[in-house]
């Protein structure tokens, strides 16, 4: 609500709103990065114990998710891009799920 008031009544409020949104986005992505780093550090032995193919699938799926986040605007601006984005995200999640099942199966 405070952001809306700033946009409505402060001169140049739209630029301030863009700056606040950018700061929030950077903070959100930094939080995700910190979480991924912490999880990788805590599960170092599990990651090292994965087979090479499973590790490649895991890192490929995580890289695909990072690329999807970076290219969200470009995907959503095209006609079939939204569907492609959803399908690629589903494929990445399925890859991570597959690695998780392989790691938990004896």
N, C-alpha and C positions, 0 to 999 in steps of 0.2 A: 504494500500500500504506500509506503514511503517512496519507493521507486516511482510509482505512478504519479504521486504528487510532484516529484521532482521533474518528471517528463512534462507534466501539464503546466506547471507554473514557473519553472526556472528557465531563463533563456539558455538555449543550448542543452536543454535537459535530455534530448534524444542522444546526444553524444555521451553525456554522463551515464545514461542507462546502458549504452553499448559498452562503456568501460566497466561498469559494475558487472554486467553479464559476462564479459571476458574474464574478469578477475574470478568470478564464481566458477566458470568453466575450467580455468587453469587450476584452481584449487581442487575441483572435483577430479580432474585427471591426475593431479599430483597425489591425491589420496588413493586412487586406484593403483598408481605406480608403486606407492609405498606398501600397499597391501600385497601386491604381487611379489615385490622384493622380500617382504617379511615371510610370506608363505614359502617362497623358494629357499630361503635360508633355513627355515625350520624343517623343511622336508628334503634337505640336500641328499640324504642317504637314499630316500625313495626315488628321487629323480636319477641318481647315479645307478640304481639297481634296475631301472627300466631297460628293456632291450633297445637297441639303436633305432629300430623302426618305430617303436612306440614313442620314444623321445622325439624323433623327427616329426611324427604326427602331432604330438602335443605342442611343440614349438611352432610348427606350421599353422596349427589352428589358432594359437595365441597371436601369431603374426597376422593372420587373416582378420581376426577381430580388431587388431590395432589399425590395419588398413581400412577396414569398414568404418571405424570411428572417424578416421581422418578424411575419408571420402564420402561421408554421409550427405553433405549438401549436393555434391555432383550426382550421386545416385538418385536422390529424391527429385531432382530437377528434370530427369528424363522420364519418358513414358513408362517403360517397363523396369526402370531402375529400382523402384521400391520393392517390387516382387523379387528381383535379382538380389537385392540387399538382404531381404528376409531369408531367401533360400541359402545364400552364402553364410549368413549368421547361423542358420540351422545346421548347415554342414559342419561349421566350426564347433558348435556345441556338441554335435554327434561325435566328432573326432575326439574331443576332450572326454566325453562320456565313455567312449570305447577304451581310451587309455586308462581311465579310472577303473573300469571293470577289469581290464587286464592286470592292473597293478594290485587289485584286491582279490583276484582269483589265484588259488594255490595250484 
